[in-house]
Amino acid sequence: MEVKRITTPLSDADVKCLKAGDEVLISGVLLTGRDQAHKRLCELIDAGKDLPVDLAGQVIYFVGPSPAREGKPIGAAGPTTSSRMDAFSPKLLANGLKGMIGKGYRGDEVRAALKENCAVHFATIGGAGALLSKQIIKAEVIAYEELGTEAIRKLEVVDFPATVAYDCYGKTVYNC
């Protein structure tokens, strides 16, 4: 199988070219966020307020990285369990988010939102945070610094490895 190279931000055309099971190498910018950051973003959306980040075409990596060692942009950066973000993902997808990266299953509501919003969910390897961090060339906190590891970061990545776990057509690599 040929590995597909994609660059963020993603367009509808980019997403439509991705099928469940495709192996990808992602370059460009990834945003980070976990439960607390997702909750805050959704609260702002519900209140009709501006978000601290523009979600249009973006991909959020569900990660809470460890502190960076001297001379490195980030510490170990392995994926968090995706289902923890299920309550928030449909709202973020409806507000322009095009992709998510995590590990494990997504619920039916998220799968429907991926189809409805022409978006994709990627999986990457749990337990390989030190290796994944080697693909991150720059990291900076851009929102919610007080959340520590759960702050929203802007990561610049080169050839970040992932697999399309759920595509915009309703297909999945999981047997569910």
C-alpha positions as MATLAB code, in Angstrom:
seq = 'MEVKRITTPLSDADVKCLKAGDEVLISGVLLTGRDQAHKRLCELIDAGKDLPVDLAGQVIYFVGPSPAREGKPIGAAGPTTSSRMDAFSPKLLANGLKGMIGKGYRGDEVRAALKENCAVHFATIGGAGALLSKQIIKAEVIAYEELGTEAIRKLEVVDFPATVAYDCYGKTVYNC';
ca = [
       0.000    0.000    0.000;
       1.288    3.409   -0.943;
       1.614    5.978    1.842;
      -0.235    9.215    1.087;
       1.384   12.535    1.912;
      -1.001   15.238    3.046;
      -0.497   18.812    4.156;
      -2.658   20.761    6.555;
      -4.929   22.634    6.548;
      -7.224   20.141    4.841;
      -9.852   20.964    2.238;
     -12.942   18.936    1.372;
     -11.072   17.666   -1.700;
      -8.179   16.463    0.496;
     -10.556   14.642    2.828;
     -12.502   13.021   -0.022;
      -9.268   11.428   -1.296;
      -8.731    9.603    1.997;
     -10.196    6.160    2.594;
     -10.343    4.058    5.755;
      -7.106    2.125    6.016;
      -4.963    4.629    4.095;
      -1.592    5.221    5.665;
      -0.655    8.905    5.666;
       2.251   11.157    6.502;
       0.988   14.533    7.655;
       3.014   17.730    7.301;
       2.034   21.254    8.265;
       0.281   22.411   11.411;
      -1.609   20.304   13.933;
      -3.498   21.772   16.857;
      -3.495   19.887   20.138;
      -6.301   19.527   22.599;
      -7.834   17.140   25.059;
     -10.947   17.049   27.217;
     -10.663   20.391   29.006;
      -9.655   22.373   25.919;
     -12.472   20.764   23.920;
     -14.952   21.606   26.670;
     -13.872   25.251   26.689;
     -14.087   25.546   22.907;
     -17.602   24.106   22.915;
     -18.664   26.461   25.722;
     -17.496   29.418   23.612;
     -19.390   28.101   20.578;
     -22.548   27.673   22.696;
     -22.163   31.246   23.979;
     -21.698   32.601   20.448;
     -18.222   33.886   21.271;
     -15.072   33.872   19.154;
     -12.724   30.913   19.510;
      -9.047   31.434   20.375;
      -8.158   29.394   17.257;
      -9.607   29.212   13.760;
     -10.794   25.617   13.263;
     -11.317   25.911    9.489;
      -9.486   23.042    7.799;
      -7.549   22.183   10.948;
      -6.640   18.828   12.464;
      -6.624   18.396   16.253;
      -4.270   15.863   17.798;
      -5.606   14.447   21.061;
      -2.382   14.670   23.052;
      -1.084   15.936   26.368;
       2.667   16.016   25.722;
       5.283   15.626   28.403;
       7.657   18.543   29.052;
      10.308   19.152   26.413;
      13.883   18.185   27.156;
      16.502   20.844   26.615;
      16.944   21.613   22.929;
      13.746   19.780   21.907;
      10.438   21.406   20.895;
       8.303   18.917   22.821;
       8.487   15.849   25.035;
       6.828   12.515   24.366;
       3.634   13.118   22.422;
       1.506    9.992   22.225;
      -2.220    9.947   21.440;
      -5.019   10.041   23.986;
      -8.064    7.780   23.770;
     -10.319    9.369   21.173;
     -13.668    8.453   22.702;
     -12.946   10.887   25.538;
     -13.603   13.687   23.022;
     -16.811   12.189   21.560;
     -19.117   14.599   23.419;
     -17.326   17.590   21.876;
     -16.202   16.470   18.418;
     -19.489   16.897   16.484;
     -19.743   20.559   17.515;
     -16.114   21.240   16.537;
     -16.587   19.477   13.211;
     -19.658   21.615   12.522;
     -17.423   24.655   13.118;
     -14.850   23.796   10.465;
     -12.580   21.151   11.982;
     -11.514   18.714    9.228;
      -9.617   16.058   11.143;
      -8.720   14.521   14.464;
      -5.910   12.224   15.562;
      -6.119    9.846   18.495;
      -6.360    6.185   19.334;
      -9.317    3.857   19.550;
     -12.963    3.891   18.584;
     -15.321    6.818   17.916;
     -19.013    6.780   18.729;
     -21.900    6.762   16.256;
     -22.567   10.509   16.663;
     -18.954   11.322   15.751;
     -19.036    8.974   12.789;
     -22.202   10.667   11.534;
     -20.615   14.105   12.045;
     -17.560   13.043   10.024;
     -19.837   12.187    7.099;
     -22.001   15.277    7.492;
     -19.016   17.655    7.681;
     -16.670   15.919    5.210;
     -14.041   15.207    7.846;
     -11.739   12.358    8.822;
     -10.418   10.706   11.963;
      -6.865    9.412   12.025;
      -5.356    6.909   14.431;
      -1.736    6.827   15.435;
       0.271    4.458   17.554;
      -0.362    4.512   21.285;
       2.734    3.970   23.431;
       5.031    5.517   20.825;
       5.010    9.107   22.088;
       8.798    9.440   22.093;
       8.992    8.293   18.472;
       6.071   10.458   17.351;
       7.645   13.531   18.952;
      10.536   13.241   16.487;
       8.143   14.353   13.718;
       7.311   17.560   15.604;
       9.708   20.349   14.694;
       8.078   23.220   16.579;
       5.530   23.549   19.386;
       3.966   26.603   20.979;
       1.062   27.101   23.364;
      -1.591   29.256   21.686;
      -4.529   29.007   24.118;
      -5.375   27.943   27.650;
      -1.810   27.893   28.967;
      -3.196   27.393   32.480;
      -4.288   23.886   31.446;
      -0.658   22.740   31.301;
      -0.362   19.627   29.173;
      -3.983   20.084   28.056;
      -3.353   23.586   26.656;
      -3.982   24.096   22.965;
      -0.688   23.995   21.110;
       0.255   24.682   17.538;
       2.583   21.928   16.349;
       4.583   22.069   13.152;
       5.021   18.508   11.922;
       6.845   16.787    9.090;
       5.794   13.307    7.977;
       3.705   12.610   11.078;
       2.495    8.987   10.639;
      -1.163    8.053   10.955;
      -3.817    5.778    9.517;
      -7.265    6.845    8.347;
      -9.416    5.138   10.974;
     -12.753    6.688    9.922;
     -13.267    8.322    6.551;
     -15.895   10.814    5.386;
     -17.847    8.012    3.700;
     -18.680    6.168    6.923;
     -16.055    3.462    6.512;
     -13.723    2.412    9.313;
     -10.727    0.167    9.906;
     -12.375   -1.080   13.083;
     -14.719   -4.025   13.004;
     -17.710   -2.226   14.540;
];
